[in-house]
Amino acid sequence: MKHIIPYTAVALIIILAFSSCKKYECNPLIFPVRTKKARVVNSWNYELVLRNGLDVTTGNVTANTGESTIDYSLSRIGFDDQDRFSTWIYFNDLDTLKQYDGSWEFQDKREKVVLKFDEPYPPVGQVQEWNLIRLQENRLWWTEVIDDINNLEYRLTPSSPSGGLFN
């Protein structure tokens, strides 16, 4: 009986560890130390952006002449714990950094993050939906599909090791 208790405890820990990471990859520790929301709340830099498998981090490959090019290496996004976000996007063709603000929330059992933009984003109330593929304390990855033909994957890392919004 003395030997069964340690084996049962180990088995229970393994089962709990694997069941907590079903939706998307989570903290690499056995038990996540921070909640999913706490892992999103941070200021993030774009480490890699892929469009249909092509690295477009420093210049978005445009699909048409009316589309702006974005340098994601100079852009960033931050989320706070009051369900607000701010993003700064660097437009190459305008040689300018623009700020957009709004609210964010989890949807579909925390498998998606939905952003709803405030003014001046045209039109007001514009919504973006991201499918989370990795959410760790030091990694935020998501995908989105634009116009049913452009598959985008974003890989972000925290702006500072201490975390916190807009560091």
C-alpha positions, 0 to 999 in steps of 0.5 A: 500500500505504501508503494501505491500512493506515490505511483498514484500521485505521479499518475494524477500529476501527469494526467492533469498536466496533459489535460490542461494543455488540450486547446493550445500549447501552454506553459511548459511547466507541469502546471501553468503558473499563470492564467491564460489571460495573465499570459496575454496581458503584456506588451509584445514584439512581432518576432516572425510574421508569415503570409502563406508560408513566406516571411513578411516580417519586415515588409508585407507582400501585397496582394494588390496595389491598394494594400499598404506594406507593414514592417512588423519588426517596428510594430508592436501590440499590448494587452491590459488586464482591463480587456483593452489593447493598443497596437502600433503598426509601422506602414512602410509606404507612409513611413509612419507608426500609427496607433490603434486602440480597442477592446479584446476578449477570449472566445470559443473556450479561449481558443480565439482572441477577438479584437474590436477596434475603437476610433479612428480605425475605419470603420469603428467597431472593426473586428479581428479574430485570431486563432491561438496556436501557442500561448506561453509566458514568453510566446504568443502565436496566432493565425488568421485568414484574410480574404479566404486566400491569405493565411497569416501566422504571427509569432510574438515575444514579450517586449521586456522580460518583466512583462507588463503593458507598454514596457 
